[in-house]
Amino acid sequence: MPERQHRVRLRPRELNLVLEGLALLCHEADDPDTSDDALALMKRLLRRRPGRPKTELASDEAREFRRYFDSALRRKWRHKSFEWNHKRG
């Protein structure tokens, strides 16, 4: 039987630190699996969840981190596209 996982409720400051770290990891990671995991976790954390005010971001903060997320995703796909095109040619 798998071990039970505990959920942690983050304060706004803690959530900001986690998102900032994930954004940096997405931009700097050399390992594609690591950046994929960071992007997926970032996406989950940025989702709005009603009834959980301690994990919500202010709209300007959410906008900023979504911008980080989008740029990391574009950078990742541009890199993958570059690799794929060079493997073919």
C-alpha positions in Angstrom: 0.0 0.0 0.0 1.4 3.4 -1.0 2.4 5.8 1.8 -0.1 8.5 2.4 0.9 11.9 1.2 0.2 15.0 3.3 -1.0 18.1 1.8 0.6 21.4 2.8 -1.2 24.7 2.7 1.2 27.4 1.7 1.1 31.0 2.8 1.2 33.6 0.0 4.9 34.3 0.6 5.8 30.6 0.6 3.8 30.1 -2.6 5.6 33.0 -4.3 9.0 31.5 -3.3 8.0 28.1 -4.7 6.8 29.6 -8.0 9.8 31.8 -8.3 12.1 28.8 -7.8 10.1 26.7 -10.3 10.3 29.6 -12.9 14.1 29.7 -12.5 14.3 25.9 -12.8 12.2 26.0 -16.0 14.6 28.5 -17.5 17.9 27.0 -16.3 17.3 23.2 -16.3 19.4 21.2 -18.7 17.4 18.0 -18.2 14.1 18.0 -20.1 12.3 15.8 -17.6 13.2 18.1 -14.8 11.8 21.2 -16.6 8.7 19.2 -17.6 8.0 18.3 -14.0 8.7 21.9 -12.9 6.3 23.2 -15.6 3.6 20.8 -14.6 3.9 21.7 -10.9 3.9 25.4 -11.7 0.7 24.9 -13.8 -1.0 23.1 -10.9 0.0 25.8 -8.4 -1.3 28.6 -10.6 -4.7 27.1 -10.9 -7.4 29.0 -9.1 -9.0 27.0 -6.3 -12.1 28.4 -4.7 -12.2 28.2 -0.9 -8.5 28.1 -0.4 -7.5 31.8 0.1 -4.1 31.0 1.5 -2.9 29.5 -1.8 -4.3 32.2 -4.1 -2.0 34.8 -5.6 -2.9 38.4 -6.1 -3.9 39.0 -9.7 -0.7 40.9 -10.6 1.5 38.2 -9.0 -0.4 35.5 -10.9 0.0 37.4 -14.1 3.7 37.7 -13.5 4.2 34.0 -12.8 1.9 33.0 -15.8 4.2 35.1 -17.9 7.2 33.2 -16.5 5.4 29.9 -17.2 4.5 30.9 -20.8 8.0 32.0 -21.6 9.5 28.8 -20.1 7.1 26.7 -22.1 7.8 28.6 -25.3 11.6 28.3 -24.7 11.3 24.6 -24.0 9.3 23.9 -27.2 11.5 26.1 -29.3 14.5 24.0 -28.0 12.7 20.7 -28.7 11.7 21.9 -32.2 15.3 22.9 -32.9 16.6 19.5 -31.8 13.9 17.6 -33.8 14.7 19.6 -37.0 18.4 19.0 -36.7 17.9 15.2 -36.1 15.9 15.0 -39.3 18.3 17.0 -41.4 
